[in-house]
Amino acid sequence: MAEIVIVRDKAEAGALVADEIAGLIRADPEAVLGLATGSTPLPVYEALRPRLQGVDVSRVRGFALDEYVGIDPAHPESYRSVITREVVEPLGLDPSRIRTPDGSPEGIEHHGDEYEAAIVEAGGIDLQILGIGTDGHIGFNEPGSSFASITRVKTLTEQTRRDNARFFDSIEDVPMHCITQGLGTILRARHLVLLAFGEGKAAAVAGAVEGPVTASLPGSAIQLHPHATVVVDEAAASHLTRAGYYRYAYANKPDWQGL
């Protein structure tokens, strides 16, 4: 099963995961990161900045989880813009080595395969950062997504569009379609780190880590991964039935195991 780490707040979660990523980059300057967007991973990116001072990040590669279809890459809420603004520029990464899926409508039927090929060419993703939606989606893999799915175009649910409307002027401005890494793509990463904060994510977290493995809750796919870490605050952990054991196990974990 995944390792569950329950922390006090977002800042502690960000510091914990940033330490792991910084250590990875120091050990392998050509590390390949899987980058999530949205508010959930921001504490990680913020905590990474001081930890990477003086570290050579010029060869780090990165792949975003997803992108909206049909959005102008220059739009402030395109995931290309978000990754550039929140990750590439603050951390001093080489923008030419950080990719997002191509959401341009022209040739869209081929963009998923091209993204998959780019990930393979890079040697695969070493550490993939994930959030989880209130309906249990990871990436933009909505309920019903195949565990074998690869990067492809998906139709966003109304709930996901409502959740993301806060980033746009209105829900009508949220694109209907996206191109996203599939669950099969995500499961190929060598280490998955899923973060969740707040009571609103508690049911999805409990279902993902303690419920049945089901396509109806895509986040449950992490139960199939040999190295998955779930970092949650107290509110997001509030529906877990075995929280006491998770705390005990983490407190007594050998130091050499890392995150």
N, C-alpha and C positions, 0 to 999 in steps of 0.2 A: 504494500500500500504506500501511498504518498506519505512523506514526513510532514506533520502539521506543526507549525511553529506559531504560538500565540504570543503576541507582543502587546505592549501598552497602547501604542498609537502609531500613526503613519510615519512619524519621524524615526522611531526605533526600527520599523520595518525597512524604511529606506536605507538607513545606515547598515543594517544587517546584509541586505542584498547588495548594496554598493561595495561593501568589503569583499564579497564573493566575486563580483565582477572585476574589481580592481586587481584582485589576486590572480584572476584568470588572465588578464591582459599582461600583467608583469611576467607571468610564467610563459605566455605565448603572445608575443606582440602582434601576431597575425590572427588573433582570436576572431571568431565570427559570432556576432550577437544577433538574436532575434528581438526586434524592437516593437513594443506595443505603444499605442497612443491612448489618449483619454486622460482623465485626471488621476487614475489609479497609479500609474508608474511614475508620476512626477516626483514623489519623494525620493525615489531611487536615483533619478537623473540629477536631482539637486544635490544629493549626498555624494554622488560620484565626482562632481567637479573638484572639490578640494582633494579627494583621494587620488586623482589622476594628475595633480600638479607635478611636473617634472618627469612624468611617464611618457614614453614614446607611444603615441596612439596613431601615428601616421599610416600604419598598415592594418589597423583594425577594420574589419568589414562588418556591415550590418544589413539586415533585411527586415523591412517592416512587415507586419502581419497582413495588412490589407490596405485598400484604397477604394474610394467611391468611384463609380463608373460615371463618366461624363462631366466630372468636375474639372475646372481649369486648374492645372497644377499650381498656378500662382494664387489661387483662391486661398485666403488665410486658413480655411478649415479643410483644405485638401490634406491628406496625411503626408504628402511630400512636404508641404509647408510646415506642418506641425512638427515633423521629425527634424527638419532643418532648424526650426526656431527653438525647440525644446531639448534637442539632443546634439545635433551636429555642431552648431555654432557654440553652445556653452562648453562642450567637451573638447572642442578643437579637432573634431574628426575630419577626415578628408571626404568632402561631399561626393566625390566621384566613386567612392567605395561603399556608399550607403544607398541602397536601392529600396524603392517601393514598387508594388505591382503597377503595371501600366493600365490605367483606367480609361484610356482614350477609346472612344467607340470604334474607331477605325482599326480593324484587325483584332477586335476584342476576343474573337474565338480562339486566337493563338496565344494571347498574352499569358494565360495561365501556364501553358507548357514552357514558354520562354522563361518564366520566373522559376519554375521547377528546375530547369536546366542550369540557370545561374546559381541556384543554391547548391546543386550537386558540384558544379565547377569550382565553387568556393571551398569545397570539402565538407559541406554540411554545417549546420548551426551548432555551436558549442553550448550556448545557454540561451534559452528562449524565455523572455519575459511575457507573462500573460495576465490579463484581467479576466473577470467573469461577469457576464451580464445578469440582470435580475431574473431572466428566463433560463440562465445556465449556459448561454452561448460563450464560446471562446473564439477569438478572432471574430469573424462574422459568420461563423458556422452556427446557423440557427437550429432550433430543435428539429430533429429528423435528418440531420446531416450524417452521412456515412462515415464510419470510423476509418474507412480506407480512402476517403476523399483527398484529392490534391488541390492545388491552387486552381480556382475556377470562379465563375461569376455566380453570385447568389442574389436572390430577392430578399431585401430586408423586411422583417416583420414590422407591423405597426407599432408594437411595443418598443422595438429597438429604435425606430424612427422617432418615437416620442421621447425616449431616453436621450437621444442625440440632438433633439431640437434645441436644447439649451445653448448649443454652439452656433446656431443659425438664427436668423431673424424670425423664422416661423417653421412649423413642421413641414409646410409645403416646400420649403427650400432644402430639406434634407433629401438627398438623392434616393431613388427607389432601389437602385442596384449597387452592388459592390463587387470587387474582385478580392478574394481572400485566400490565404493559405488554408488548405484543407486540414482536417483532423489527422489524416495520414501524414501530411507534411509536418505538422507540429510534433507528432509522435516520433518522428525521425531525429529530432534535436537530441543532443546528448544529455542535456539537463533542462528540465522544465521548472520555472519558478512562477507560481501563480500567486498573485496578491489580491486581497479583498479587504475593504474597510466599510464599516457601518452596518447598522441593523438591516438595511435594505438588501444586503448581499447574504445575510445569514442563511436563508433557506436554500439559496443556490449553492453556497459552500457546503452545507450539510449534505445536500443531495449529491454533490460531486464527489465528496470523499467518503461518505458513509452509506450512500444509497446504492441501488443497483446500477451496473454499467448499462446504460441505455442511450440510444440515439435521441430519445426525447429530452435528455439533459446532456448536451454535448460535452460539458465540462467533466463529466464522469469518465471520459476517455483517459484522463490523467491516471486513473487506477491501473491502466494497462502499461504504464511507463516504468522502466526500472529505476529511474532517478528523477523523481518529481518532489518538489518542495512547495508547500502551501504556507504562505505567511499571511496571517490575519490578525486584526486587532480584536479586542474583547467583544465588541459589538458584533462583528462578523462571525465570531466563534460561538455566539450565544445559543445556536441551535445544535451544536455538536453534542452528541451523547457521551463521547469518550474524551472530553476535553481534559479531564484529570490525568488520564494516561498520557495524552500528548505532552502535557506539561512535564510530567515525570520523566518520560523518555528523552525529551530534549534537554532537561536539566542534567541527566546522567549520560549524555552522549559523549563518546570519546572525542577528544579534541582533534585527533588526526582525520576524522571523517569529514570535517568541514560542513558546509551547508547542504 
